Amino acid sequence: MNVQRIIVAITGATGAIYGVRLLEALQECPGVETHLILSSWAERTIALETNYDIEAVRKKANFCHDLRNVGAAVASGSFQTSGMAVIPCSMKTLAAIAHGLAENCFAPGVL
């Protein structure tokens, strides 16, 4: 079976539950491999806005990547995926994506 890779990036914008729920929905899809990227603000927002423990959220993904690791596989343009969801997307992250700024591994995965 052909595996579909989906990157789920959760930023510190309010509404982190949407990112968590997306991970839960993707867990139910056979043949989908999820790669999670969490910002430090996302971790804080999840703790404040939801009843989820950060480690429990990480376990919902097949792979977790450090946001600061611009050398991570998901930060490379050659990392083949079926798509990436930045959910929720903070204005800072949106601006970085729009302008091609690669200070972390959120933006390169989208570009």
N, C-alpha and C positions, 0 to 999 in steps of 0.2 A: 504494500500500500504506500502511496505517495504521501509523505508527511508535509503538512502545511505549517510553516513557522509564522507565528504572530508575535510581534513585540508589543508589550503593554507597558507604557511609560506613565507613571503616576507622579504628578507634580504637586506642589503645595497649595494649589488653588482649592477653594472650598468645593466640596462635592466629591471627595476622595472615594466615597462609597460606590460611585459609578465605576471606578477602576476596579475595585474589589469585586463588584457584581459581574463585571465583564470577565474577570479571571474565573469566577465560579461558573459562568455560562460556558466558557471555552473548555473547562474541565470535562464537561458533558459531551463534547464533540470528539468523536473518534478520529484519529489521524491528525490532531492539532497539537503542535508543540509550542508552548508559550515561553517567552523570554521576558522577564520582568525587570524594569528599571525603576527604582524609587529614589526620589530626591530626599534630602534630610527633612525638608519642609513637608513632604508628603507623609513621612513617618509621623511627624508631629500632628498633622491634620488628621490622619487616620486615628491616632490616639485620642484626639479631642472630639472628633465628630462621629466615631463609630465605636462599637463594642469589640472590635477585632484587635488582637495582639499582632504586632508587626511580624513576628515569626510565623504566625498562622497565615498571614497574607502571603508571605514569601513561599510557604509550602503549597500554595494554590497554583504556583507556576512550576513549570518543568525546570527552568533555569533562572537564576537571579544574577544580575550584573551590577557592579559598582558604578554608580553615576560618574564618578571622577575618573574612571579608567577609560581614557580616550583610546587606549590600545585594545579594548575589549572587542571580541569578534563582532558584536552587534553594532559597534561604532564604525565598522568598515563598510564601504560601499560595495564590497564584493560578498558581503554576508547576504545570501539569498533568503528573502522572506516573501510571504504572501501579503504582508501588510504590517502597518504599525498604527496603534491607537495611542494618542497622548490624551489621557482621560483621567481627571480633568486637566486642562491645559492653562497654566498661569500665563499672564501677559508677558512676563519675562521670557518664558520658554517659547511662546508664540513669536515674539520678536526675534529670538535667536534662530528659529526655524526659518522665518521669512527672510532673514538677511544672511543666512548661511553661516552663522557664527558657530564654531565647533569647540566651545570651551568645556563641554562635557559630552557624554555619549548619547544625549537625547537627540540633538539636531542631526548628526551625521546619519543616523538610522532612518531619518525621514527624507533626507535630501537625495 
